[in-house]
Amino acid sequence: MAVIKNVQEKYMKAALKLAEKALALGEVPIGCVIVHEGKIIGRGYNRRNTDKNTLAHAEITAINKASKKIGDWRLEECTLYVTLEPCQMCAGAIVQARVPEVVMGCMNPKAGCGGSILNILEMPEFNHQVQVTRGVMEEECSAILKEFFTNLRKRNKLEKEQRKKESDQ
């Protein structure tokens, strides 16, 4: 069990480094890696605002890169590591790509579809279900998101106060 935990943490750390790239862009810090035969074959981080694209989620980018790398849309022998529980779009893409295993950092109680709001990943009604591991490096994954949203609220408050001062003059 300790070996599995070490492997999971190794790849979650790689996903967290990608989340830091998103943070540096001012994006919600979410990172994702896809591993095949012990190698990372797909990487992605949130770039929705940067790319002005609804589809620019970490998981979608990583799935696209992994599919190109192995030359197939089926990622049947891969494990996807993501810092935040996938949304409905990403959970659906994971099922469609036939990813057999997902390892998540922290849960997303407002939009998660890997067990929080819905559990698209493990729905028996679909022709493919995903084995899910939750809570790997949960504190670290949660901390980067909390930092981002705390700073965003402060920035938004300051901007609002500045606009009010300008309109009062």
Solvent accessible surface area in square Angstrom, and as a share of the most:
residue,aa,sasa,rsa
1,M,186,0.83
2,A,74,0.57
3,V,111,0.64
4,I,93,0.47
5,K,114,0.48
6,N,96,0.49
7,V,64,0.37
8,Q,19,0.08
9,E,47,0.21
10,K,121,0.51
11,Y,13,0.05
12,M,0,0.00
13,K,108,0.46
14,A,22,0.17
15,A,0,0.00
16,L,18,0.09
17,K,137,0.58
18,L,12,0.06
19,A,0,0.00
20,E,95,0.43
21,K,110,0.47
22,A,0,0.00
23,L,51,0.25
24,A,90,0.70
25,L,84,0.42
26,G,40,0.38
27,E,1,0.00
28,V,28,0.16
29,P,0,0.00
30,I,28,0.14
31,G,0,0.00
32,C,0,0.00
33,V,0,0.00
34,I,0,0.00
35,V,13,0.07
36,H,35,0.16
37,E,142,0.64
38,G,52,0.50
39,K,146,0.62
40,I,39,0.20
41,I,21,0.11
42,G,1,0.01
43,R,116,0.42
44,G,2,0.02
45,Y,42,0.16
46,N,6,0.03
47,R,72,0.26
48,R,101,0.37
49,N,97,0.50
50,T,59,0.34
51,D,64,0.33
52,K,176,0.74
53,N,67,0.34
54,T,100,0.58
55,L,99,0.49
56,A,10,0.08
57,H,29,0.13
58,A,1,0.01
59,E,7,0.03
60,I,30,0.15
61,T,32,0.19
62,A,0,0.00
63,I,18,0.09
64,N,82,0.42
65,K,102,0.43
66,A,0,0.00
67,S,22,0.14
68,K,168,0.71
69,K,144,0.61
70,I,62,0.31
71,G,66,0.64
72,D,54,0.28
73,W,126,0.44
74,R,96,0.35
75,L,0,0.00
76,E,97,0.43
77,E,126,0.57
78,C,2,0.01
79,T,21,0.12
80,L,0,0.00
81,Y,10,0.04
82,V,0,0.00
83,T,0,0.00
84,L,21,0.11
85,E,3,0.01
86,P,1,0.01
87,C,24,0.15
88,Q,109,0.49
89,M,58,0.26
90,C,0,0.00
91,A,0,0.00
92,G,24,0.23
93,A,24,0.18
94,I,0,0.00
95,V,4,0.03
96,Q,116,0.52
97,A,7,0.05
98,R,52,0.19
99,V,0,0.00
100,P,48,0.30
101,E,44,0.20
102,V,0,0.00
103,V,0,0.00
104,M,0,0.00
105,G,0,0.00
106,C,8,0.05
107,M,60,0.27
108,N,29,0.15
109,P,106,0.66
110,K,179,0.76
111,A,42,0.32
112,G,0,0.00
113,C,5,0.03
114,G,0,0.00
115,G,36,0.34
116,S,44,0.28
117,I,96,0.49
118,L,96,0.48
119,N,47,0.24
120,I,21,0.11
121,L,0,0.00
122,E,63,0.28
123,M,63,0.28
124,P,110,0.69
125,E,133,0.60
126,F,83,0.34
127,N,125,0.64
128,H,30,0.14
129,Q,77,0.34
130,V,5,0.03
131,Q,117,0.52
132,V,20,0.12
133,T,37,0.21
134,R,95,0.35
135,G,31,0.30
136,V,16,0.09
137,M,28,0.12
138,E,85,0.38
139,E,145,0.65
140,E,84,0.38
141,C,0,0.00
142,S,25,0.16
143,A,57,0.44
144,I,16,0.08
145,L,16,0.08
146,K,136,0.58
147,E,91,0.41
148,F,15,0.06
149,F,75,0.31
150,T,54,0.31
151,N,67,0.34
152,L,47,0.23
153,R,152,0.55
154,K,120,0.51
155,R,109,0.40
156,N,75,0.38
157,K,129,0.55
158,L,116,0.58
159,E,80,0.36
160,K,136,0.58
161,E,78,0.35
162,Q,93,0.41
163,R,141,0.51
164,K,130,0.55
165,K,124,0.52
166,E,102,0.46
167,S,89,0.57
168,D,103,0.53
169,Q,182,0.81
